[in-house]
Amino acid sequence: MTDDWEAKVRGGIKAELKRRNMTYQDLADKLCLLGVKDMPENIANKISRGKFSAVFLVQCLSAIGCTVFRIEE
């Protein structure tokens, strides 16, 4: 059951990046502007695993300018 939720979050954030034509490097740069310093590789790994804090999710969504997060299409 947890895997389903992780897949939804992982897919959702990847979809938001794709909608904006953004790379993990772009996300890392925008996160840095918010004071969150992380390497693009680390960000990609976190998102790929689908296991990260709600704080990280909100930081990413805020950094890319996402105000509505779709869990299901």
PDB file of N, CA, C and O in Angstrom:
ATOM      1  N   MET A   1       0.821  -1.195   0.000  1.00  0.00           N
ATOM      2  CA  MET A   1       0.000   0.000   0.000  1.00  0.00           C
ATOM      3  C   MET A   1       0.865   1.260   0.000  1.00  0.00           C
ATOM      4  O   MET A   1       0.567   2.217  -0.714  1.00  0.00           O
ATOM      5  N   THR A   2       1.936   1.264   0.797  1.00  0.00           N
ATOM      6  CA  THR A   2       2.827   2.422   0.848  1.00  0.00           C
ATOM      7  C   THR A   2       3.472   2.673  -0.506  1.00  0.00           C
ATOM      8  O   THR A   2       3.666   3.820  -0.909  1.00  0.00           O
ATOM      9  N   ASP A   3       3.804   1.586  -1.210  1.00  0.00           N
ATOM     10  CA  ASP A   3       4.422   1.731  -2.530  1.00  0.00           C
ATOM     11  C   ASP A   3       3.533   2.499  -3.488  1.00  0.00           C
ATOM     12  O   ASP A   3       4.026   3.261  -4.320  1.00  0.00           O
ATOM     13  N   ASP A   4       2.219   2.306  -3.377  1.00  0.00           N
ATOM     14  CA  ASP A   4       1.275   3.026  -4.234  1.00  0.00           C
ATOM     15  C   ASP A   4       1.359   4.527  -3.990  1.00  0.00           C
ATOM     16  O   ASP A   4       1.358   5.318  -4.933  1.00  0.00           O
ATOM     17  N   TRP A   5       1.432   4.911  -2.724  1.00  0.00           N
ATOM     18  CA  TRP A   5       1.506   6.333  -2.394  1.00  0.00           C
ATOM     19  C   TRP A   5       2.827   6.933  -2.832  1.00  0.00           C
ATOM     20  O   TRP A   5       2.876   8.055  -3.336  1.00  0.00           O
ATOM     21  N   GLU A   6       3.898   6.177  -2.638  1.00  0.00           N
ATOM     22  CA  GLU A   6       5.213   6.652  -3.073  1.00  0.00           C
ATOM     23  C   GLU A   6       5.229   6.849  -4.580  1.00  0.00           C
ATOM     24  O   GLU A   6       5.803   7.820  -5.073  1.00  0.00           O
ATOM     25  N   ALA A   7       4.609   5.942  -5.309  1.00  0.00           N
ATOM     26  CA  ALA A   7       4.545   6.057  -6.770  1.00  0.00           C
ATOM     27  C   ALA A   7       3.728   7.274  -7.191  1.00  0.00           C
ATOM     28  O   ALA A   7       4.075   7.953  -8.157  1.00  0.00           O
ATOM     29  N   LYS A   8       2.647   7.551  -6.472  1.00  0.00           N
ATOM     30  CA  LYS A   8       1.819   8.722  -6.798  1.00  0.00           C
ATOM     31  C   LYS A   8       2.595  10.021  -6.588  1.00  0.00           C
ATOM     32  O   LYS A   8       2.547  10.924  -7.423  1.00  0.00           O
ATOM     33  N   VAL A   9       3.296  10.104  -5.487  1.00  0.00           N
ATOM     34  CA  VAL A   9       4.063  11.318  -5.193  1.00  0.00           C
ATOM     35  C   VAL A   9       5.220  11.461  -6.177  1.00  0.00           C
ATOM     36  O   VAL A   9       5.460  12.541  -6.718  1.00  0.00           O
ATOM     37  N   ARG A  10       5.926  10.372  -6.397  1.00  0.00           N
ATOM     38  CA  ARG A  10       7.050  10.367  -7.343  1.00  0.00           C
ATOM     39  C   ARG A  10       6.573  10.766  -8.739  1.00  0.00           C
ATOM     40  O   ARG A  10       7.175  11.624  -9.385  1.00  0.00           O
ATOM     41  N   GLY A  11       5.509  10.149  -9.192  1.00  0.00           N
ATOM     42  CA  GLY A  11       4.963  10.468 -10.517  1.00  0.00           C
ATOM     43  C   GLY A  11       4.451  11.882 -10.604  1.00  0.00           C
ATOM     44  O   GLY A  11       4.598  12.544 -11.631  1.00  0.00           O
ATOM     45  N   GLY A  12       3.847  12.348  -9.524  1.00  0.00           N
ATOM     46  CA  GLY A  12       3.302  13.700  -9.515  1.00  0.00           C
ATOM     47  C   GLY A  12       4.371  14.764  -9.627  1.00  0.00           C
ATOM     48  O   GLY A  12       4.228  15.709 -10.403  1.00  0.00           O
ATOM     49  N   ILE A  13       5.426  14.624  -8.872  1.00  0.00           N
ATOM     50  CA  ILE A  13       6.478  15.639  -8.920  1.00  0.00           C
ATOM     51  C   ILE A  13       7.228  15.578 -10.246  1.00  0.00           C
ATOM     52  O   ILE A  13       7.624  16.611 -10.784  1.00  0.00           O
ATOM     53  N   LYS A  14       7.427  14.359 -10.778  1.00  0.00           N
ATOM     54  CA  LYS A  14       8.066  14.243 -12.096  1.00  0.00           C
ATOM     55  C   LYS A  14       7.194  14.877 -13.172  1.00  0.00           C
ATOM     56  O   LYS A  14       7.703  15.523 -14.088  1.00  0.00           O
ATOM     57  N   ALA A  15       5.896  14.694 -13.064  1.00  0.00           N
ATOM     58  CA  ALA A  15       4.971  15.291 -14.045  1.00  0.00           C
ATOM     59  C   ALA A  15       5.019  16.812 -13.979  1.00  0.00           C
ATOM     60  O   ALA A  15       4.988  17.480 -15.012  1.00  0.00           O
ATOM     61  N   GLU A  16       5.095  17.363 -12.768  1.00  0.00           N
ATOM     62  CA  GLU A  16       5.164  18.819 -12.628  1.00  0.00           C
ATOM     63  C   GLU A  16       6.453  19.360 -13.227  1.00  0.00           C
ATOM     64  O   GLU A  16       6.448  20.418 -13.857  1.00  0.00           O
ATOM     65  N   LEU A  17       7.551  18.648 -13.038  1.00  0.00           N
ATOM     66  CA  LEU A  17       8.812  19.079 -13.649  1.00  0.00           C
ATOM     67  C   LEU A  17       8.710  19.013 -15.173  1.00  0.00           C
ATOM     68  O   LEU A  17       9.164  19.916 -15.875  1.00  0.00           O
ATOM     69  N   LYS A  18       8.117  17.950 -15.666  1.00  0.00           N
ATOM     70  CA  LYS A  18       7.984  17.791 -17.114  1.00  0.00           C
ATOM     71  C   LYS A  18       7.084  18.877 -17.711  1.00  0.00           C
ATOM     72  O   LYS A  18       7.383  19.412 -18.779  1.00  0.00           O
ATOM     73  N   ARG A  19       5.985  19.202 -17.026  1.00  0.00           N
ATOM     74  CA  ARG A  19       5.083  20.259 -17.506  1.00  0.00           C
ATOM     75  C   ARG A  19       5.819  21.583 -17.688  1.00  0.00           C
ATOM     76  O   ARG A  19       5.490  22.386 -18.561  1.00  0.00           O
ATOM     77  N   ARG A  20       6.804  21.782 -16.854  1.00  0.00           N
ATOM     78  CA  ARG A  20       7.559  23.032 -16.884  1.00  0.00           C
ATOM     79  C   ARG A  20       8.873  22.895 -17.663  1.00  0.00           C
ATOM     80  O   ARG A  20       9.670  23.831 -17.727  1.00  0.00           O
ATOM     81  N   ASN A  21       9.083  21.726 -18.246  1.00  0.00           N
ATOM     82  CA  ASN A  21      10.298  21.452 -19.020  1.00  0.00           C
ATOM     83  C   ASN A  21      11.552  21.731 -18.179  1.00  0.00           C
ATOM     84  O   ASN A  21      12.498  22.370 -18.639  1.00  0.00           O
ATOM     85  N   MET A  22      11.531  21.238 -16.944  1.00  0.00           N
ATOM     86  CA  MET A  22      12.617  21.479 -16.007  1.00  0.00           C
ATOM     87  C   MET A  22      13.409  20.205 -15.748  1.00  0.00           C
ATOM     88  O   MET A  22      12.858  19.104 -15.718  1.00  0.00           O
ATOM     89  N   THR A  23      14.708  20.377 -15.564  1.00  0.00           N
ATOM     90  CA  THR A  23      15.596  19.279 -15.210  1.00  0.00           C
ATOM     91  C   THR A  23      15.823  19.294 -13.695  1.00  0.00           C
ATOM     92  O   THR A  23      15.410  20.220 -12.997  1.00  0.00           O
ATOM     93  N   TYR A  24      16.484  18.255 -13.213  1.00  0.00           N
ATOM     94  CA  TYR A  24      16.842  18.240 -11.796  1.00  0.00           C
ATOM     95  C   TYR A  24      17.841  19.349 -11.484  1.00  0.00           C
ATOM     96  O   TYR A  24      17.847  19.873 -10.371  1.00  0.00           O
ATOM     97  N   GLN A  25      18.680  19.712 -12.438  1.00  0.00           N
ATOM     98  CA  GLN A  25      19.604  20.829 -12.246  1.00  0.00           C
ATOM     99  C   GLN A  25      18.813  22.127 -12.069  1.00  0.00           C
ATOM    100  O   GLN A  25      19.131  22.941 -11.202  1.00  0.00           O
ATOM    101  N   ASP A  26      17.779  22.313 -12.899  1.00  0.00           N
ATOM    102  CA  ASP A  26      16.921  23.497 -12.767  1.00  0.00           C
ATOM    103  C   ASP A  26      16.278  23.533 -11.387  1.00  0.00           C
ATOM    104  O   ASP A  26      16.231  24.578 -10.737  1.00  0.00           O
ATOM    105  N   LEU A  27      15.783  22.383 -10.951  1.00  0.00           N
ATOM    106  CA  LEU A  27      15.147  22.315  -9.632  1.00  0.00           C
ATOM    107  C   LEU A  27      16.163  22.631  -8.540  1.00  0.00           C
ATOM    108  O   LEU A  27      15.856  23.373  -7.608  1.00  0.00           O
ATOM    109  N   ALA A  28      17.362  22.079  -8.645  1.00  0.00           N
ATOM    110  CA  ALA A  28      18.406  22.352  -7.649  1.00  0.00           C
ATOM    111  C   ALA A  28      18.718  23.844  -7.592  1.00  0.00           C
ATOM    112  O   ALA A  28      18.897  24.403  -6.510  1.00  0.00           O
ATOM    113  N   ASP A  29      18.783  24.486  -8.755  1.00  0.00           N
ATOM    114  CA  ASP A  29      19.059  25.924  -8.806  1.00  0.00           C
ATOM    115  C   ASP A  29      17.944  26.721  -8.130  1.00  0.00           C
ATOM    116  O   ASP A  29      18.212  27.662  -7.383  1.00  0.00           O
ATOM    117  N   LYS A  30      16.697  26.341  -8.395  1.00  0.00           N
ATOM    118  CA  LYS A  30      15.573  27.066  -7.802  1.00  0.00           C
ATOM    119  C   LYS A  30      15.466  26.805  -6.306  1.00  0.00           C
ATOM    120  O   LYS A  30      15.111  27.701  -5.540  1.00  0.00           O
ATOM    121  N   LEU A  31      15.774  25.579  -5.888  1.00  0.00           N
ATOM    122  CA  LEU A  31      15.782  25.279  -4.456  1.00  0.00           C
ATOM    123  C   LEU A  31      16.854  26.093  -3.747  1.00  0.00           C
ATOM    124  O   LEU A  31      16.651  26.561  -2.626  1.00  0.00           O
ATOM    125  N   CYS A  32      17.985  26.259  -4.397  1.00  0.00           N
ATOM    126  CA  CYS A  32      19.080  27.040  -3.819  1.00  0.00           C
ATOM    127  C   CYS A  32      18.634  28.475  -3.536  1.00  0.00           C
ATOM    128  O   CYS A  32      19.028  29.073  -2.535  1.00  0.00           O
ATOM    129  N   LEU A  33      17.816  29.011  -4.421  1.00  0.00           N
ATOM    130  CA  LEU A  33      17.290  30.362  -4.220  1.00  0.00           C
ATOM    131  C   LEU A  33      16.418  30.445  -2.965  1.00  0.00           C
ATOM    132  O   LEU A  33      16.258  31.518  -2.384  1.00  0.00           O
ATOM    133  N   LEU A  34      15.856  29.306  -2.553  1.00  0.00           N
ATOM    134  CA  LEU A  34      15.045  29.248  -1.332  1.00  0.00           C
ATOM    135  C   LEU A  34      15.889  28.905  -0.104  1.00  0.00           C
ATOM    136  O   LEU A  34      15.376  28.820   1.012  1.00  0.00           O
ATOM    137  N   GLY A  35      17.199  28.708  -0.329  1.00  0.00           N
ATOM    138  CA  GLY A  35      18.087  28.369   0.774  1.00  0.00           C
ATOM    139  C   GLY A  35      18.254  26.872   0.990  1.00  0.00           C
ATOM    140  O   GLY A  35      18.840  26.443   1.984  1.00  0.00           O
ATOM    141  N   VAL A  36      17.735  26.077   0.051  1.00  0.00           N
ATOM    142  CA  VAL A  36      17.851  24.621   0.140  1.00  0.00           C
ATOM    143  C   VAL A  36      18.947  24.184  -0.810  1.00  0.00           C
ATOM    144  O   VAL A  36      18.767  24.212  -2.028  1.00  0.00           O
ATOM    145  N   LYS A  37      20.077  23.781  -0.262  1.00  0.00           N
ATOM    146  CA  LYS A  37      21.213  23.412  -1.098  1.00  0.00           C
ATOM    147  C   LYS A  37      21.307  21.896  -1.194  1.00  0.00           C
ATOM    148  O   LYS A  37      21.486  21.205  -0.191  1.00  0.00           O
ATOM    149  N   ASP A  38      21.184  21.400  -2.402  1.00  0.00           N
ATOM    150  CA  ASP A  38      21.273  19.970  -2.660  1.00  0.00           C
ATOM    151  C   ASP A  38      21.754  19.765  -4.083  1.00  0.00           C
ATOM    152  O   ASP A  38      21.505  20.593  -4.959  1.00  0.00           O
ATOM    153  N   MET A  39      22.434  18.676  -4.304  1.00  0.00           N
ATOM    154  CA  MET A  39      22.948  18.358  -5.630  1.00  0.00           C
ATOM    155  C   MET A  39      21.827  17.766  -6.482  1.00  0.00           C
ATOM    156  O   MET A  39      20.951  17.077  -5.959  1.00  0.00           O
ATOM    157  N   PRO A  40      21.847  18.031  -7.789  1.00  0.00           N
ATOM    158  CA  PRO A  40      20.811  17.463  -8.668  1.00  0.00           C
ATOM    159  C   PRO A  40      20.721  15.939  -8.562  1.00  0.00           C
ATOM    160  O   PRO A  40      19.628  15.376  -8.632  1.00  0.00           O
ATOM    161  N   GLU A  41      21.858  15.275  -8.395  1.00  0.00           N
ATOM    162  CA  GLU A  41      21.864  13.819  -8.279  1.00  0.00           C
ATOM    163  C   GLU A  41      21.128  13.367  -7.022  1.00  0.00           C
ATOM    164  O   GLU A  41      20.389  12.384  -7.053  1.00  0.00           O
ATOM    165  N   ASN A  42      21.329  14.084  -5.916  1.00  0.00           N
ATOM    166  CA  ASN A  42      20.643  13.747  -4.667  1.00  0.00           C
ATOM    167  C   ASN A  42      19.141  13.966  -4.797  1.00  0.00           C
ATOM    168  O   ASN A  42      18.341  13.166  -4.311  1.00  0.00           O
ATOM    169  N   ILE A  43      18.773  15.046  -5.451  1.00  0.00           N
ATOM    170  CA  ILE A  43      17.356  15.339  -5.671  1.00  0.00           C
ATOM    171  C   ILE A  43      16.729  14.242  -6.529  1.00  0.00           C
ATOM    172  O   ILE A  43      15.643  13.751  -6.220  1.00  0.00           O
ATOM    173  N   ALA A  44      17.407  13.866  -7.591  1.00  0.00           N
ATOM    174  CA  ALA A  44      16.904  12.805  -8.472  1.00  0.00           C
ATOM    175  C   ALA A  44      16.732  11.499  -7.701  1.00  0.00           C
ATOM    176  O   ALA A  44      15.739  10.795  -7.885  1.00  0.00           O
ATOM    177  N   ASN A  45      17.694  11.176  -6.839  1.00  0.00           N
ATOM    178  CA  ASN A  45      17.600   9.951  -6.044  1.00  0.00           C
ATOM    179  C   ASN A  45      16.427   9.988  -5.077  1.00  0.00           C
ATOM    180  O   ASN A  45      15.698   9.004  -4.947  1.00  0.00           O
ATOM    181  N   LYS A  46      16.237  11.113  -4.398  1.00  0.00           N
ATOM    182  CA  LYS A  46      15.106  11.244  -3.469  1.00  0.00           C
ATOM    183  C   LYS A  46      13.788  11.044  -4.203  1.00  0.00           C
ATOM    184  O   LYS A  46      12.921  10.289  -3.762  1.00  0.00           O
ATOM    185  N   ILE A  47      13.655  11.732  -5.325  1.00  0.00           N
ATOM    186  CA  ILE A  47      12.407  11.650  -6.080  1.00  0.00           C
ATOM    187  C   ILE A  47      12.215  10.248  -6.644  1.00  0.00           C
ATOM    188  O   ILE A  47      11.101   9.724  -6.644  1.00  0.00           O
ATOM    189  N   SER A  48      13.278   9.653  -7.117  1.00  0.00           N
ATOM    190  CA  SER A  48      13.200   8.303  -7.680  1.00  0.00           C
ATOM    191  C   SER A  48      12.741   7.280  -6.637  1.00  0.00           C
ATOM    192  O   SER A  48      11.963   6.376  -6.943  1.00  0.00           O
ATOM    193  N   ARG A  49      13.224   7.433  -5.421  1.00  0.00           N
ATOM    194  CA  ARG A  49      12.817   6.527  -4.341  1.00  0.00           C
ATOM    195  C   ARG A  49      11.380   6.797  -3.905  1.00  0.00           C
ATOM    196  O   ARG A  49      10.680   5.891  -3.453  1.00  0.00           O
ATOM    197  N   GLY A  50      10.945   8.057  -4.044  1.00  0.00           N
ATOM    198  CA  GLY A  50       9.603   8.416  -3.598  1.00  0.00           C
ATOM    199  C   GLY A  50       9.499   8.537  -2.094  1.00  0.00           C
ATOM    200  O   GLY A  50       8.400   8.598  -1.542  1.00  0.00           O
ATOM    201  N   LYS A  51      10.650   8.571  -1.428  1.00  0.00           N
ATOM    202  CA  LYS A  51      10.670   8.677   0.032  1.00  0.00           C
ATOM    203  C   LYS A  51      11.394   9.955   0.416  1.00  0.00           C
ATOM    204  O   LYS A  51      12.621  10.037   0.358  1.00  0.00           O
ATOM    205  N   PHE A  52      10.615  10.942   0.806  1.00  0.00           N
ATOM    206  CA  PHE A  52      11.177  12.201   1.268  1.00  0.00           C
ATOM    207  C   PHE A  52      10.134  12.874   2.127  1.00  0.00           C
ATOM    208  O   PHE A  52       8.968  12.480   2.136  1.00  0.00           O
ATOM    209  N   SER A  53      10.560  13.888   2.845  1.00  0.00           N
ATOM    210  CA  SER A  53       9.654  14.546   3.777  1.00  0.00           C
ATOM    211  C   SER A  53       8.641  15.421   3.046  1.00  0.00           C
ATOM    212  O   SER A  53       8.841  15.820   1.898  1.00  0.00           O
ATOM    213  N   ALA A  54       7.570  15.700   3.739  1.00  0.00           N
ATOM    214  CA  ALA A  54       6.565  16.623   3.206  1.00  0.00           C
ATOM    215  C   ALA A  54       7.187  17.999   3.005  1.00  0.00           C
ATOM    216  O   ALA A  54       6.820  18.724   2.079  1.00  0.00           O
ATOM    217  N   VAL A  55       8.117  18.350   3.865  1.00  0.00           N
ATOM    218  CA  VAL A  55       8.800  19.639   3.741  1.00  0.00           C
ATOM    219  C   VAL A  55       9.540  19.705   2.404  1.00  0.00           C
ATOM    220  O   VAL A  55       9.461  20.713   1.702  1.00  0.00           O
ATOM    221  N   PHE A  56      10.258  18.638   2.050  1.00  0.00           N
ATOM    222  CA  PHE A  56      10.980  18.602   0.779  1.00  0.00           C
ATOM    223  C   PHE A  56      10.004  18.717  -0.390  1.00  0.00           C
ATOM    224  O   PHE A  56      10.276  19.433  -1.354  1.00  0.00           O
ATOM    225  N   LEU A  57       8.881  18.025  -0.314  1.00  0.00           N
ATOM    226  CA  LEU A  57       7.875  18.101  -1.372  1.00  0.00           C
ATOM    227  C   LEU A  57       7.382  19.534  -1.550  1.00  0.00           C
ATOM    228  O   LEU A  57       7.320  20.036  -2.672  1.00  0.00           O
ATOM    229  N   VAL A  58       7.038  20.183  -0.461  1.00  0.00           N
ATOM    230  CA  VAL A  58       6.535  21.566  -0.532  1.00  0.00           C
ATOM    231  C   VAL A  58       7.627  22.504  -1.016  1.00  0.00           C
ATOM    232  O   VAL A  58       7.344  23.427  -1.780  1.00  0.00           O
ATOM    233  N   GLN A  59       8.863  22.295  -0.596  1.00  0.00           N
ATOM    234  CA  GLN A  59       9.972  23.119  -1.086  1.00  0.00           C
ATOM    235  C   GLN A  59      10.109  22.986  -2.599  1.00  0.00           C
ATOM    236  O   GLN A  59      10.263  23.985  -3.301  1.00  0.00           O
ATOM    237  N   CYS A  60      10.054  21.758  -3.100  1.00  0.00           N
ATOM    238  CA  CYS A  60      10.162  21.533  -4.549  1.00  0.00           C
ATOM    239  C   CYS A  60       9.015  22.192  -5.291  1.00  0.00           C
ATOM    240  O   CYS A  60       9.229  22.886  -6.285  1.00  0.00           O
ATOM    241  N   LEU A  61       7.804  21.979  -4.815  1.00  0.00           N
ATOM    242  CA  LEU A  61       6.640  22.551  -5.493  1.00  0.00           C
ATOM    243  C   LEU A  61       6.688  24.073  -5.476  1.00  0.00           C
ATOM    244  O   LEU A  61       6.360  24.721  -6.470  1.00  0.00           O
ATOM    245  N   SER A  62       7.091  24.630  -4.362  1.00  0.00           N
ATOM    246  CA  SER A  62       7.222  26.082  -4.261  1.00  0.00           C
ATOM    247  C   SER A  62       8.306  26.594  -5.204  1.00  0.00           C
ATOM    248  O   SER A  62       8.121  27.604  -5.883  1.00  0.00           O
ATOM    249  N   ALA A  63       9.430  25.896  -5.240  1.00  0.00           N
ATOM    250  CA  ALA A  63      10.558  26.312  -6.084  1.00  0.00           C
ATOM    251  C   ALA A  63      10.174  26.349  -7.557  1.00  0.00           C
ATOM    252  O   ALA A  63      10.626  27.227  -8.292  1.00  0.00           O
ATOM    253  N   ILE A  64       9.348  25.407  -7.993  1.00  0.00           N
ATOM    254  CA  ILE A  64       8.984  25.361  -9.415  1.00  0.00           C
ATOM    255  C   ILE A  64       7.721  26.159  -9.723  1.00  0.00           C
ATOM    256  O   ILE A  64       7.308  26.256 -10.879  1.00  0.00           O
ATOM    257  N   GLY A  65       7.114  26.726  -8.692  1.00  0.00           N
ATOM    258  CA  GLY A  65       5.940  27.562  -8.909  1.00  0.00           C
ATOM    259  C   GLY A  65       4.647  26.787  -9.040  1.00  0.00           C
ATOM    260  O   GLY A  65       3.691  27.268  -9.649  1.00  0.00           O
ATOM    261  N   CYS A  66       4.606  25.596  -8.475  1.00  0.00           N
ATOM    262  CA  CYS A  66       3.408  24.761  -8.547  1.00  0.00           C
ATOM    263  C   CYS A  66       2.483  25.105  -7.382  1.00  0.00           C
ATOM    264  O   CYS A  66       2.865  24.969  -6.220  1.00  0.00           O
ATOM    265  N   THR A  67       1.278  25.548  -7.693  1.00  0.00           N
ATOM    266  CA  THR A  67       0.318  25.886  -6.654  1.00  0.00           C
ATOM    267  C   THR A  67      -0.767  24.824  -6.493  1.00  0.00           C
ATOM    268  O   THR A  67      -1.492  24.809  -5.498  1.00  0.00           O
ATOM    269  N   VAL A  68      -0.870  23.935  -7.483  1.00  0.00           N
ATOM    270  CA  VAL A  68      -1.823  22.827  -7.420  1.00  0.00           C
ATOM    271  C   VAL A  68      -1.070  21.546  -7.739  1.00  0.00           C
ATOM    272  O   VAL A  68      -0.457  21.433  -8.800  1.00  0.00           O
ATOM    273  N   PHE A  69      -1.110  20.586  -6.833  1.00  0.00           N
ATOM    274  CA  PHE A  69      -0.404  19.321  -7.029  1.00  0.00           C
ATOM    275  C   PHE A  69      -1.417  18.222  -7.290  1.00  0.00           C
ATOM    276  O   PHE A  69      -2.285  17.957  -6.458  1.00  0.00           O
ATOM    277  N   ARG A  70      -1.306  17.590  -8.435  1.00  0.00           N
ATOM    278  CA  ARG A  70      -2.245  16.537  -8.817  1.00  0.00           C
ATOM    279  C   ARG A  70      -1.723  15.193  -8.349  1.00  0.00           C
ATOM    280  O   ARG A  70      -0.634  14.767  -8.734  1.00  0.00           O
ATOM    281  N   ILE A  71      -2.507  14.531  -7.517  1.00  0.00           N
ATOM    282  CA  ILE A  71      -2.132  13.200  -7.072  1.00  0.00           C
ATOM    283  C   ILE A  71      -2.619  12.164  -8.091  1.00  0.00           C
ATOM    284  O   ILE A  71      -1.934  11.175  -8.352  1.00  0.00           O
ATOM    285  N   GLU A  72      -3.774  12.390  -8.647  1.00  0.00           N
ATOM    286  CA  GLU A  72      -4.336  11.496  -9.659  1.00  0.00           C
ATOM    287  C   GLU A  72      -4.721  12.323 -10.873  1.00  0.00           C
ATOM    288  O   GLU A  72      -5.171  13.462 -10.745  1.00  0.00           O
ATOM    289  N   GLU A  73      -4.545  11.754 -12.028  1.00  0.00           N
ATOM    290  CA  GLU A  73      -4.944  12.437 -13.282  1.00  0.00           C
ATOM    291  C   GLU A  73      -6.395  12.193 -13.550  1.00  0.00           C
ATOM    292  O   GLU A  73      -6.928  12.676 -14.549  1.00  0.00           O
TER     293      GLU A  73
END
